[in-house]
Amino acid sequence: EAVARQAAIAIENSRLFESEQRARARAEKSEATVKNTWASITDAFIFLDREWCYQYGNDKAIELLGMQRDQLLSKKIWELFPGAAGTTLEHELRLAMDKLQTRHFENHYESWNKWFEFHAYPSTEGVSLYFRDITQGKRAGQAINKAEERLKLIATSTDIGTWYCDLPFDKLQWSAKTKEHFWLPEDAEVTINTFYERIHPEDRERTRQAIDESIVKRSTYDIDYRTVSDSGEVKWIRAIGRGFYDENGNPVSFDGVTVDQTARKAADEVLRRTERLATAGRLAATVAHEVNNPLESVTNLIYICQNEAGLSEHVRKYLKLADEELRRVAHIVRQTLGFYRDESAPQPTDLATLARDLIMLYQRRFKTRQVELITVLEPGVVITVVASEIRQVIANLLSNALDASSPGERVSITIRQSGQSAQIEIKDTGHGIPAENLKKIFEPFFTTKHEVGTGLGLWVSKSIIEKHKGTIQVESSTETSTHGTTFMVDLPQAPEAALSAQQAISNSTD
């Protein structure tokens, strides 16, 4: 029995030993599996007990912390890394440990100048902490933010707007500046239909074609077009952009910028006009040079005719008017050639007398065109001016009024005193000037009389009036019942001229 009992005990001990060996093998295998798992993950992993001591760290953690494993294990985190005290890291880890709350946060470790992302998972034994270096991503994000801030600065300090459009086109993302370019408020929602509706009708189709061509050919989209407000105002906009494509080559977006070109377009137009004026000036000087000699001959012939014996007073009066007109032409020729500047000094001039002589020259033209000419010439309106230049203005306005009138219509010229100013009003009942042309009529070379007009008459007239410190205004209507145009010239009087005018009116009344 004793032997049997010893044998049974020996067998049981053997079984227990084998069981223990198998359990130890399984534990070692599990531990190896866990170690391999921690070693294989890309994130760093450490375990801190409730005394804040390192109990485990995988290879990635050892690499990021820059320590040997035996330097790390069983050491307190605050002793090894005193710079972590008082940071987000300490605050979040203590919350996780004390409150048993899972925490996710980022922390910048200043001594290393690195950013880390942390995920803390607490338990009754301590805290499991996953972390990774996100410095490169942070710096890339900061660079992107800086670029975006610079872009915003450029967009707000200049006249550049941005637009982003997912394909196919539906809702469009526009900056406030781009919306301003299209006469839209900042809170406006923009669709592809809004875009085309705001573009000038003459520019829509070529803009549509430019967008399609840019997407299909993968080329730069660069175009100028006009945008129109609800009230009809126009801006010139330059749009630059291109399409963006996925890995399969399919277009996914169409993005770019807009720039207000209105001021540049206006400057270009001024430059073109200046160049045309310079060309016209050279041509005029050439023509004036050729006209000067025969003009002197005609002037001499008129002088001879005026002194012919037996000449009737009627013919002599017309010869005198012809001589005055030739002198005015000679004056213009000499000015054009640059022989002198403002040689003719301003003189007190009776506007009614000046206009009356000029009207005699135009009466035949008005009768031929069957247009009635009405004159209201207040006597004694005396003003200090260069008479030939004011005569040129009145002639220009009368000629334009006649050209705008049809048979049976009327043209009136009124000269009156208005305070310390003299007013010249020339009014017709012709077809009127369309609104889109009204703001251009004083621009050089703008004309609607393409067969005979030069586009310089009103520009020259305005220059003469402004030279005399006066103003010229125009009102016009194309309505069926109220069509016609009125030009109003206002010329200030020098004190002595105003006094002479008052004396002339008083004498006339007496």
VENGI-V843177 format. One record per run of one state. SS is the DSSP state (alpha for helix, beta for strand, coil for the rest). FROM is the first residue (numbers start at 0). TO is the last residue. If there is no record, write none. Layout:
BEGIN
((SS | FROM | TO) (SS | FROM | TO))
END
This chain:
BEGIN
((coil | 0 | 0) (alpha | 1 | 39) (coil | 40 | 42) (beta | 43 | 48) (coil | 49 | 51) (beta | 52 | 56) (coil | 57 | 57) (alpha | 58 | 64) (coil | 65 | 67) (alpha | 68 | 71) (coil | 72 | 74) (beta | 75 | 75) (alpha | 76 | 79) (coil | 80 | 80) (alpha | 81 | 83) (coil | 84 | 86) (alpha | 87 | 98) (coil | 99 | 101) (beta | 102 | 108) (coil | 109 | 112) (beta | 113 | 121) (coil | 122 | 124) (beta | 125 | 132) (coil | 133 | 133) (alpha | 134 | 156) (coil | 157 | 158) (beta | 159 | 165) (coil | 166 | 169) (beta | 170 | 173) (coil | 174 | 174) (alpha | 175 | 180) (coil | 181 | 188) (beta | 189 | 190) (alpha | 191 | 197) (beta | 198 | 198) (coil | 199 | 199) (alpha | 200 | 216) (coil | 217 | 219) (beta | 220 | 227) (coil | 228 | 232) (beta | 233 | 244) (coil | 245 | 249) (beta | 250 | 259) (coil | 260 | 260) (alpha | 261 | 305) (coil | 306 | 311) (alpha | 312 | 336) (coil | 337 | 345) (beta | 346 | 349) (alpha | 350 | 368) (coil | 369 | 370) (beta | 371 | 376) (coil | 377 | 380) (beta | 381 | 384) (coil | 385 | 385) (alpha | 386 | 402) (coil | 403 | 408) (beta | 409 | 417) (coil | 418 | 419) (beta | 420 | 427) (coil | 428 | 433) (alpha | 434 | 437) (coil | 438 | 455) (alpha | 456 | 466) (coil | 467 | 469) (beta | 470 | 476) (coil | 477 | 482) (beta | 483 | 491) (coil | 492 | 493) (alpha | 494 | 508) (coil | 509 | 509))
END
